[in-house]
Each structure stands twice: as C-alpha cells, then as structure tokens.
Amino acid sequence: CKFFCNADIFVHPHSSLSQDGWGLVMNEAISYGLPIICTSKVGSATTLVHEEKNGFVIEPDNINELTSRLQYLIDNPHIREMYSRESLKIFKEYHNKIFNSLIFTRSSFGSINIFYGLGISK
C-alpha cells in the first residue's frame, strides 16, 4: 500500500520492445481506485482499462500522448475522481467474474484440508 495509497494516477508506460503478458500490477492499481494510463503492450489493458472511463490506453513510445493524457488527468481532478470510481467498479466486476468461474474443491490429506479453485470456461 506504500505506493498505491499515496498515488493519484497510475502510469504503466511499457515500451514497444516486448509484450507485458498480463501486467498484474494493473489489477493492483485498479483495486486502489487509480485512474490508469498504460500502453497497448500491457496484456490486461483491453480488459481493465475502459477508454475515457477509467483511463487511457496509448501507443508504446508515444511520449507526446503520454504527456498529454497525464496532464489532462492532473488538470482535471473531477475526471480523476470519476475514473477512480470506475476503476473500483471494473475491479469488482472483473474479479467477481473470475471468482464465479471457479469450481472450488476440497481435498483432505490427513488432518490438513486444502481448498483450491479450478478455472472453467462458460
């Protein structure tokens, strides 16, 4: 919480050199209700960032667009607050969807009980 709790905006400027896979840090950022600016190279961008609802997805290495979007959020605290609320909403909806798509199973090994989830497709 040291970083996210003290942030007003989360920027993930992943470069064009590689794909970022999922980018778990994005889940963390929206769970704290942060407006997001990330590049299209972040794997979770299309799922977790709803353009002009909770943030912006920009092209990699586009410094002008990054600067412009960041300045827009800095200059418009009411937009930041709206994006913040939307990030929390997206986090809850996305994680509820994931949680509801799991089958929880219980296994016993002697006196130890283990619960684990198995992902399923609907």
C-alpha positions in Angstrom: 0.0 0.0 0.0 3.0 2.2 0.4 2.9 3.4 -3.2 -0.6 2.8 -4.4 -2.2 4.5 -1.3 -0.2 7.7 -2.0 -0.8 7.8 -5.7 -3.4 9.8 -7.7 -2.7 8.3 -11.1 -1.1 5.0 -12.2 1.1 5.0 -15.4 2.4 1.8 -16.9 4.5 3.0 -19.9 5.5 -0.4 -21.2 7.7 0.1 -24.3 7.3 -1.4 -27.8 10.2 -3.7 -27.2 8.2 -6.5 -25.7 4.7 -7.6 -24.7 4.0 -7.4 -20.9 1.9 -10.6 -20.6 -1.0 -9.7 -18.3 0.6 -7.0 -16.1 -0.7 -8.0 -12.7 0.3 -4.5 -11.4 -2.7 -3.2 -13.3 -5.0 -5.3 -11.1 -3.4 -3.8 -8.1 -3.7 -0.3 -9.4 -7.4 -0.5 -10.2 -8.0 -2.2 -6.8 -6.9 1.0 -5.2 -9.1 3.0 -7.5 -6.5 4.7 -9.5 -7.0 6.2 -13.0 -4.8 4.3 -15.4 -2.6 5.3 -18.3 -0.9 2.4 -20.0 0.4 1.3 -23.4 -1.3 -1.2 -25.7 1.7 -3.6 -24.9 0.2 -4.3 -21.4 -1.7 -7.5 -21.8 -4.5 -6.5 -19.4 -5.0 -3.1 -21.0 -8.1 -4.1 -23.1 -9.7 -5.9 -20.1 -9.0 -3.5 -17.3 -8.8 -0.1 -19.0 -12.0 1.2 -20.5 -11.0 4.2 -22.6 -12.1 7.5 -21.2 -14.0 5.7 -18.4 -11.1 4.8 -16.0 -8.1 5.7 -18.1 -6.3 5.7 -21.4 -4.5 3.1 -23.5 -1.8 4.7 -25.5 0.6 3.5 -28.2 4.1 2.5 -26.9 6.8 5.1 -27.0 4.4 7.9 -27.8 5.8 10.5 -25.3 3.5 13.2 -26.6 0.4 11.2 -26.0 1.6 10.1 -22.6 2.4 13.7 -21.6 -1.0 14.9 -22.9 -3.1 12.3 -21.1 -1.1 12.7 -17.9 -1.5 16.5 -18.0 -5.3 16.1 -18.7 -5.7 14.0 -15.5 -3.6 16.4 -13.5 -5.6 19.4 -14.6 -9.0 17.8 -14.1 -9.4 16.4 -10.6 -13.1 15.8 -11.2 -12.2 13.5 -14.1 -9.6 11.7 -11.9 -12.3 11.1 -9.2 -14.7 9.8 -11.8 -12.0 7.5 -13.3 -11.1 6.4 -9.8 -14.7 5.3 -9.1 -14.8 3.5 -12.4 -11.6 1.6 -11.7 -13.0 0.3 -8.5 -16.2 -0.8 -10.3 -14.2 -2.5 -13.0 -12.0 -4.3 -10.4 -15.1 -5.6 -8.6 -16.9 -6.7 -11.7 -13.8 -8.4 -13.2 -12.8 -10.2 -10.0 -16.4 -11.3 -9.3 -16.5 -12.7 -12.9 -13.2 -14.6 -12.3 -14.3 -15.8 -8.8 -17.6 -17.0 -10.2 -15.9 -19.0 -12.9 -14.0 -21.2 -10.5 -15.0 -24.6 -9.1 -13.8 -24.9 -5.5 -12.7 -28.3 -4.5 -11.8 -29.6 -1.1 -9.1 -32.2 -0.6 -8.1 -33.8 2.7 -4.6 -35.1 3.5 -4.8 -36.5 7.0 -5.6 -33.5 9.2 -4.9 -30.9 6.5 -7.8 -29.6 4.4 -6.9 -27.8 1.2 -9.3 -25.7 -0.8 -8.4 -24.8 -4.4 -10.1 -23.4 -7.4 -10.1 -24.9 -10.9 -10.8 -22.4 -13.7 -13.7 -23.4 -16.0 -14.9 -21.8 -19.3 -18.6 -20.8 -19.6 
